[in-house]
């Protein structure tokens, strides 16, 4: 029996964690090889066998199936992520439903060979109907935005939790052979890339930008990790290896700036590095360094074609490069320089023939804001209460604390009401010893982590959430004297026993 490509094996492992309908198929027969439970439910399938091994002609009229097959072939031919609008007639109601279909190629390990495709669909029927029924557009828009926000919140929660667990566990896998560790790291990275891409397709418009009109303290490590994940997926059809190195003391460093501008800056830096490779295989290294707790340094290095002294001189003098560019060098540097100038940053370029180019941007660090939890300080006689509705999170936290303080008393809850009852049953002396780690999003109940803190009045509490950038959540945390730990950095936060 022919062995499945690694990427197909990875998809079979991670599909249950993805809260969107996804399916994957082969390139030869264009038939479905697998699908997650959300996809089966969306298609009305009872068992996987209703879907697997079948083509679009088994589900849709020929005209619609022809359109889907043509789109899939284009994805395979161009080796690119493509989207299109599909109009499908519901056989039970006769009503036309509209979908944005997103399909991407799947590549063999270390190869540009397409071994399959992955697809997902987002229903946009409500938006289309709103365009046709203009007199109802305002009310429909409000309802759709709220529904969409709920979907995105659930997605961030469901994807973030298993990724947090994997980030906890990967460093503990030293007993595995090196090739298996590499496969595990690749799987974790791939899960993050796929989930980030799906979330980008579905995120609420302007959600990320509503609080970013002015400069603020920006947690730069998470900005870098987010952009790198997007670029890994964007350039997955090229033989480019992205290597990230964030120094241990840089994870919780902040710089002052506009988060949207900083994301664009990182995107432009990496795009230029990719351009320098001229569609060849190559290596791009992204490094984040903490310089004496005064400056933060971002280095993007490629091993592509070098930059001429003329181009380098123009870029450093913030002169637009309109000619003599090498592989796109200079594109985006106007925006990069503007971001640096707006935030007291500096730019340096090192480039030598046959050695590639190193771009170094440096910013002064800004004070750590009072909302962030950059370390967990806990007493050895504390009662540690962990509240999360994702079961795997509890084992991850337990493992982390056992290494630091194995004798600490630890209580686990997946329901907020049970955690509240436990805390309120304690004496005042015992309540003072409680240290609460709580997720913000408790989707199994109509409660949030902030509600739990307010009801229990626990003095020592930390909110663990992927929504750390939302100003309303920061304000709620401030009102309860609660620190926020970004879920993406939970594996990196140091624990101090006092």
JODADA-V345314 format. One record per helix or strand of 3 or more residues. SS is the DSSP state (helix for helix, strand for strand). FROM is the first residue (numbers start at 0). TO is the last residue. If there is no record, write none. Layout:
BEGIN
ss->SS from->FROM to->TO
ss->SS from->FROM to->TO
END
This chain:
BEGIN
ss->helix from->5 to->16
ss->strand from->21 to->24
ss->strand from->31 to->34
ss->helix from->36 to->42
ss->helix from->47 to->49
ss->helix from->55 to->57
ss->helix from->61 to->77
ss->strand from->81 to->88
ss->strand from->95 to->106
ss->strand from->113 to->122
ss->helix from->124 to->131
ss->helix from->133 to->169
ss->helix from->177 to->201
ss->strand from->215 to->218
ss->helix from->219 to->233
ss->strand from->239 to->245
ss->helix from->247 to->249
ss->strand from->253 to->256
ss->helix from->258 to->275
ss->strand from->281 to->290
ss->strand from->294 to->301
ss->helix from->308 to->315
ss->helix from->332 to->341
ss->strand from->345 to->351
ss->strand from->355 to->365
ss->strand from->374 to->377
ss->strand from->382 to->386
ss->helix from->390 to->403
ss->strand from->408 to->412
ss->helix from->415 to->423
ss->helix from->427 to->432
ss->strand from->433 to->438
ss->helix from->448 to->455
ss->strand from->459 to->464
ss->helix from->470 to->478
ss->strand from->482 to->485
ss->helix from->486 to->488
ss->strand from->493 to->496
END
